[in-house]
Amino acid sequence: MSRDSNSLITELVGGLKPVRPLRLSGGLSFALAGLGVTLAAVALLFGFRADVLAGNFDPVFLLATGLFFLLGLAASATVIVMSRPHVGSDHSGWRWAAAMAALLPIAAIITGLKRGPAAMSAAGAGHGLDCLIAGSALGLLVAAALVWWLRRGAPTSPERAGLLTGIAAGSFGIFAFSFHCQYNDIVHIGLWHGLAVAVSAGLGRLFVPRLIRW
């Protein structure tokens, strides 16, 4: 009986091959590399803002891009951690970044109500729609990198992983497009740039779980 057991164990482990562990630093490197390529694509396809190229940064631009970058980084880190589940892991850190980024649409609503109908023009809405579409589309490369990373692991909550993948992709996508967008108005940024993240989050929640189930 002991010989049979040993033979069975040998057969079971005989075809196994060592694999590299999934490390947070490696996953973040892939996500940030995707962001770097996305920024290069914005520079080549659309061009960066003149004031950014000149080194003159508007305070609202700095605040908004900083918040979107932090949200994208926090959501990406959480997705990467979720690819390697273990007892005691905490997946709630991204919520603090989301709470800070949520100040942008809140400020947009308050400012818009104060301005009244003047807060929204036809030209502004048209450009805002461009930001929404471009910001969502530009996040696809980061989304692909995170989905590939999740497929290498074993996420136990595909729905949450999909939601966070969408948040990370949308945040990095609109962060990159902000270097082209000419608007520094808080209503435009809070509404349209924030919508790009929300739309990406919804798409991630809808489609990513189908790609990473195991």
RAFEN-V304292 format. One record per residue. N is the residue number from 0. PSI is psi as a letter, one per 30 degrees, with the letter a starting at -180 (none if undefined). D_FIRST is the distance of its C-alpha to the first C-alpha in whole Angstrom. Layout:
n=N psi=PSI d_first=D_FIRST
n=N psi=PSI d_first=D_FIRST
//
This chain:
n=0 psi=e d_first=0
n=1 psi=e d_first=4
n=2 psi=e d_first=5
n=3 psi=e d_first=5
n=4 psi=e d_first=6
n=5 psi=e d_first=9
n=6 psi=e d_first=10
n=7 psi=e d_first=11
n=8 psi=e d_first=12
n=9 psi=e d_first=14
n=10 psi=e d_first=15
n=11 psi=e d_first=17
n=12 psi=f d_first=19
n=13 psi=e d_first=20
n=14 psi=g d_first=23
n=15 psi=k d_first=24
n=16 psi=k d_first=27
n=17 psi=k d_first=29
n=18 psi=l d_first=32
n=19 psi=k d_first=35
n=20 psi=k d_first=35
n=21 psi=j d_first=38
n=22 psi=k d_first=41
n=23 psi=e d_first=44
n=24 psi=e d_first=46
n=25 psi=e d_first=45
n=26 psi=e d_first=45
n=27 psi=e d_first=49
n=28 psi=e d_first=50
n=29 psi=e d_first=49
n=30 psi=e d_first=51
n=31 psi=e d_first=54
n=32 psi=e d_first=54
n=33 psi=e d_first=54
n=34 psi=e d_first=57
n=35 psi=e d_first=59
n=36 psi=e d_first=59
n=37 psi=e d_first=60
n=38 psi=e d_first=63
n=39 psi=e d_first=64
n=40 psi=e d_first=64
n=41 psi=e d_first=66
n=42 psi=e d_first=69
n=43 psi=e d_first=69
n=44 psi=e d_first=69
n=45 psi=e d_first=71
n=46 psi=k d_first=72
n=47 psi=l d_first=72
n=48 psi=k d_first=75
n=49 psi=e d_first=78
n=50 psi=e d_first=78
n=51 psi=e d_first=75
n=52 psi=e d_first=75
n=53 psi=f d_first=78
n=54 psi=g d_first=76
n=55 psi=j d_first=78
n=56 psi=k d_first=76
n=57 psi=k d_first=77
n=58 psi=e d_first=75
n=59 psi=e d_first=74
n=60 psi=e d_first=72
n=61 psi=e d_first=70
n=62 psi=e d_first=69
n=63 psi=e d_first=68
n=64 psi=e d_first=66
n=65 psi=e d_first=65
n=66 psi=e d_first=63
n=67 psi=e d_first=62
n=68 psi=e d_first=60
n=69 psi=e d_first=59
n=70 psi=e d_first=57
n=71 psi=e d_first=56
n=72 psi=e d_first=54
n=73 psi=e d_first=53
n=74 psi=e d_first=52
n=75 psi=e d_first=50
n=76 psi=e d_first=48
n=77 psi=e d_first=47
n=78 psi=e d_first=45
n=79 psi=e d_first=44
n=80 psi=e d_first=42
n=81 psi=f d_first=41
n=82 psi=f d_first=39
n=83 psi=i d_first=37
n=84 psi=k d_first=36
n=85 psi=l d_first=35
n=86 psi=k d_first=36
n=87 psi=g d_first=39
n=88 psi=k d_first=41
n=89 psi=k d_first=44
n=90 psi=g d_first=46
n=91 psi=f d_first=49
n=92 psi=e d_first=51
n=93 psi=f d_first=53
n=94 psi=e d_first=55
n=95 psi=e d_first=57
n=96 psi=e d_first=58
n=97 psi=e d_first=58
n=98 psi=e d_first=61
n=99 psi=e d_first=63
n=100 psi=f d_first=63
n=101 psi=f d_first=64
n=102 psi=f d_first=67
n=103 psi=e d_first=68
n=104 psi=e d_first=69
n=105 psi=e d_first=70
n=106 psi=e d_first=73
n=107 psi=e d_first=73
n=108 psi=e d_first=74
n=109 psi=e d_first=76
n=110 psi=e d_first=78
n=111 psi=e d_first=78
n=112 psi=e d_first=80
n=113 psi=e d_first=82
n=114 psi=f d_first=83
n=115 psi=a d_first=83
n=116 psi=f d_first=84
n=117 psi=f d_first=85
n=118 psi=f d_first=81
n=119 psi=j d_first=80
n=120 psi=l d_first=82
n=121 psi=e d_first=81
n=122 psi=e d_first=81
n=123 psi=e d_first=78
n=124 psi=e d_first=76
n=125 psi=e d_first=76
n=126 psi=e d_first=75
n=127 psi=e d_first=72
n=128 psi=e d_first=71
n=129 psi=e d_first=70
n=130 psi=e d_first=69
n=131 psi=e d_first=66
n=132 psi=e d_first=65
n=133 psi=e d_first=65
n=134 psi=e d_first=63
n=135 psi=e d_first=61
n=136 psi=e d_first=60
n=137 psi=f d_first=60
n=138 psi=f d_first=57
n=139 psi=e d_first=55
n=140 psi=e d_first=54
n=141 psi=e d_first=53
n=142 psi=e d_first=51
n=143 psi=e d_first=49
n=144 psi=e d_first=48
n=145 psi=e d_first=47
n=146 psi=e d_first=45
n=147 psi=e d_first=43
n=148 psi=e d_first=42
n=149 psi=e d_first=41
n=150 psi=f d_first=39
n=151 psi=f d_first=37
n=152 psi=a d_first=36
n=153 psi=i d_first=35
n=154 psi=k d_first=38
n=155 psi=f d_first=37
n=156 psi=i d_first=41
n=157 psi=e d_first=42
n=158 psi=e d_first=45
n=159 psi=e d_first=46
n=160 psi=e d_first=45
n=161 psi=e d_first=47
n=162 psi=e d_first=50
n=163 psi=e d_first=50
n=164 psi=e d_first=50
n=165 psi=e d_first=53
n=166 psi=e d_first=55
n=167 psi=e d_first=54
n=168 psi=e d_first=55
n=169 psi=e d_first=58
n=170 psi=e d_first=59
n=171 psi=e d_first=59
n=172 psi=e d_first=60
n=173 psi=f d_first=63
n=174 psi=e d_first=63
n=175 psi=e d_first=64
n=176 psi=f d_first=66
n=177 psi=f d_first=68
n=178 psi=f d_first=70
n=179 psi=e d_first=71
n=180 psi=k d_first=73
n=181 psi=f d_first=76
n=182 psi=k d_first=76
n=183 psi=g d_first=76
n=184 psi=k d_first=77
n=185 psi=e d_first=75
n=186 psi=e d_first=75
n=187 psi=e d_first=74
n=188 psi=e d_first=71
n=189 psi=e d_first=70
n=190 psi=d d_first=70
n=191 psi=e d_first=69
n=192 psi=e d_first=67
n=193 psi=e d_first=65
n=194 psi=e d_first=65
n=195 psi=e d_first=63
n=196 psi=e d_first=60
n=197 psi=e d_first=60
n=198 psi=e d_first=60
n=199 psi=e d_first=57
n=200 psi=e d_first=55
n=201 psi=e d_first=55
n=202 psi=e d_first=54
n=203 psi=e d_first=51
n=204 psi=e d_first=50
n=205 psi=e d_first=51
n=206 psi=e d_first=49
n=207 psi=e d_first=47
n=208 psi=e d_first=44
n=209 psi=f d_first=44
n=210 psi=f d_first=43
n=211 psi=g d_first=40
n=212 psi=k d_first=38
n=213 psi=none d_first=34
//
